[in-house]
Amino acid sequence: MARNSRNDQAGVDLPKAPINRESMREVLALLRYLHPYRIRFVLALLALFGSNLLGLAFPFLAGKLIDAATTPGPGIHRIALALIAVLAAQSSLSFFHALSFASVGQRGLVDLRRDTYSRLLSLPMAFFARRRVGELTSRLSADLIQIEDTLIALLPQFLRQMTLLAGGAVLIALTSLKLSAIMLASLPPIIVAAVLLGRRTRRVAREAQDRLADTATIVEETLQGIVNVKAFTNEAHELQRYGTGLQSFLETTLRGARIRAAFVAFIVFALFGTVVLVLWSGARLLQSGEITFGELTRFLLYTTFVAGALGQFADLYSQIQKAIGSTQRVRELLREVPECDPTPAVSPADALPRLQGSVEFEDVRFTYPSRPGVEILKGISFRAEPGTKVAVVGPSGAGKSTLLSLLLRLYDPTSGSLRIDGRDAREYPVLSLRSRMAFVPQEILLFGGSIAENIAYGRPGASQEEIEAAARRANAHAFIQGFPEGYATLVGDRGIRLSGGQRQRIAIARAILRDPAILILDEATSSLDSESERLIQEALESLMRGRTSFIIAHRLATVRNADRILVLDGGHIVESGTHAELNAIEGGTYRHLAALQFHDAPQTPQP
């Protein structure tokens, strides 16, 4: 897939600048996840700085040890003991700050993962219409792993090398200003190279994450449609598609590796070249008596510290550039506007009294945000009284499922109004409103737990007795009991271990357990054999009694007893009435559909 089209679709803008104000804001926003653990974080920082200071004391004492070797006396023993004490204290502080940074980083990352997943759950359907599942899972996996590496490993290491670099530079200057000037002269070209190559590193790293998200999307789509893949013998095609995605990811990753390798090679050459220059200059100063052996040793050790810090800093800088790209992708999700709070303080069902079930559409028009040029519903108006059964029929693409999506508030009307119990649907808390509804779709998705857990999904916390009662009313208890593990039987990924009819009856039991005021059925009996359909239809008739029910059906036999039938075609309600009234309309759409399905209806073709 072309890079530009893919990023345009996902709403992604690749960064084209080095670390700037926007990047710093992203990093600071990420660091707020460490705030709840700030005390331990501060202690870890103090331990880190203490460890570094003790490390910087090592070259000073080593130089003193060499100078003491030229003077008779016990001085060398005291200095050697001091060196051992410094190393012991430094090791203890290193253990503490490494453990503390890991603890704080992991806890902060858990909070970040929770917030990111929570935001995903709270986003409206319009967001998911613009995104692919593989891309979102990549942000929750690959991007957060990159951020994890930053919080736990890169950040402490970066702070450590910065401390050594700054402290070593100061101590070098105090040891010999002449040698310091020679060494510091090498810093400007290194800094310039870091900025220029770091800019490219971050851009390529962000692109690599996008390519990785593409491959995750391909895997997600292939596994979700594995039956179609095998039925159409497209294994080779899917493998080729995945291989193309991996090749694109590999090329991008290798391009980033070449940039980083060039950066590291330049740093190594610059640093060792500087060391050679310092050694040559130090040897001349030693010959002239301007410095002692101990001072030269101290200076060389400090130079090694600074050179090592600079060498590490080069790689750390490029890694942090990559982390900033991942942080921006995750922050994009966290900045999306949610439709609700997925974790309200009060249960959604308790926050809203039981609905009466009155539903009214008034001149409702709707266009999907992802398809702004195509109007799906065009001026829909009708009223459903509490406790009535409303069937929605019509040809495919007429807008039936879209109408019920508006009722569930998966989307809001583009214009017009939807009122429930006399109030605009948007005035209700969305979770509270949906808690008073139940939905049985045509394509049943079961979660990978047990049968009991899938039925209880309609009302978490329901007792085993309530679950079994719902299963009996859905004509599911008998086949469930036929499994060796009964209600504890695992259904497999997406319910693959159950037949289509069994999955549908589980979904119906889930709706029965919810005890809704408004029931929405989308071809709820389409996967059942004739005997099971009769039993389920009886259960649904009992369930629908006293509740406002909306039924999408292609098989008109399931809606003949509806109080009102709405016939949709082209986004309009073209007919409305009972089965008898609609079947009496000469040349009507419903009469034509009935003629195709019922032998007792007149065979009148639609004009």
Beta strands, then each sheet from edge to edge (+ up, - down):
strand 1: 359-367
strand 2: 375-384
strand 3: 389-393
strand 4: 415-420
strand 5: 423-424
strand 6: 437-440
strand 7: 518-522
strand 8: 548-552
strand 9: 564-569
strand 10: 572-577
sheet 1: 2+ 1- 4+ 5-
sheet 2: 6+ 7+ 8+ 3+ 9+ 10-
end
